[in-house]
Amino acid sequence: MWGFGSSAGIFLGIQIVTGILLAMHYTPHVDLAFNSVEHIMRDVNAGWLLRYLHANGASFFFLVVYLHIFRGFYYSSYAAPRSVAWLIGVVIFIAMMATAFMGYVLPWGQMSFWAATVITNLFSAFPVVGQAIVEWLWGGFSVDNATLNRFFSFHYLLPFVIAALVIVHLAGLHAVGSGNPLGIGTSVDKIPFHPYFWAKDVVGWCAVGLTYFGYVFFAPNVLGHTDNYIEGNPMVTPPHIVPEWYFLPYYAILRSIPHKLGGVIAMFAALLVLLLLPFLHTSPFRSAAFRPFYRSTFWVFVMNWIILGWIGGNAPETPYVEIGQASTFFYFFYVLAIIPALGLFEVQCLR
């Protein structure tokens, strides 16, 4: 369970290397971007492989990071003395979300274009400065060539920022050492990393790698949206605009609030609330192995997150809206109320 971080590091490396190679052939222009992606797929030597490694690599990068985060929830890895590592990790996660969104726009397919239009328009909900932010993101008065150039520039730059943050994240972790399934302190005898733990990491790499390459070679388009194989057209709106699967839970939270500004605030709050976890931890224990009530609520939280992802992929209509609102409420209630309340309850039990 402690190997997902190293797997995430490998996928970050894959994304950077394949991204640099793809950028050599990609043209960030609204008239040429879609055709340049087709050129990569058809004319560049092994271009199809680079594109599929990069596209599916994004999904698997998020998959292992989500597993890494949920493992952190289960074992309370956000608690002292690893709070700094957790906080930096949340910043990395938010940077990943921004990078992935900008990368999703670059193929300039139908879903890319309309996702950019919908998401950037959300900033107009902020009073006074909202429209100025939107026009700065667009580089004009609509999603156009300047927008694509800006997104390409940021998409190319941010992975190197993430790599630097990963180094700081690792430094913060190694300053105090890794946790353990029992959640006990580090004053006990330790097992050396070599040969025990790196071998476990390799097993994890093989399991994740086999699944990843299975998608790359046998089902490379399953995780994408079919509308993105149609060139972006501002005159034709897709019947149902959906982001990539790893954005769906937060997209569901956005749509669950009937007020536009409220939905935007809730979506960003769903990410930023993770920064509060080190300060909300009140339990004398870290590991869920000794916390039966917390363990039960944790699995309810995981199921709730999966339900949010399912809701995000459905049309905003009854009963999906109501289910999404209930799931959104539980998401925040779990982090802000259940986690600290269970900790206080466990303290009382010890007394």
Secondary structure by P-SEA (a helix, b strand, c coil): ccaaaaaaaaaaaaaaaaaaaaaaccccccccaaaaaaaaaccccaaaaaaaaaaaaaaaaaaaaaaaaaaaaaaccccccaaaaaaaaaaaaaaaaaaaaaaaaccccaaaaaaaaaaaacccccccaaaaaaaaaaccccccaaaaaaaaaaaacaaaaaaaaaaaaaaaaaccccccccccccccccccccccaaaaaaaaaaaaaaaaaaaaccccccccccccccccccccccccccccccaaaaaaaaaccccaaaaaaaaaaaaacccccccccccccccccccaaaaaaaaaaaaaaaaaaaaaaccccaaaaaaaaaaaaaaaaaaccaaaaaaaaaaaaac
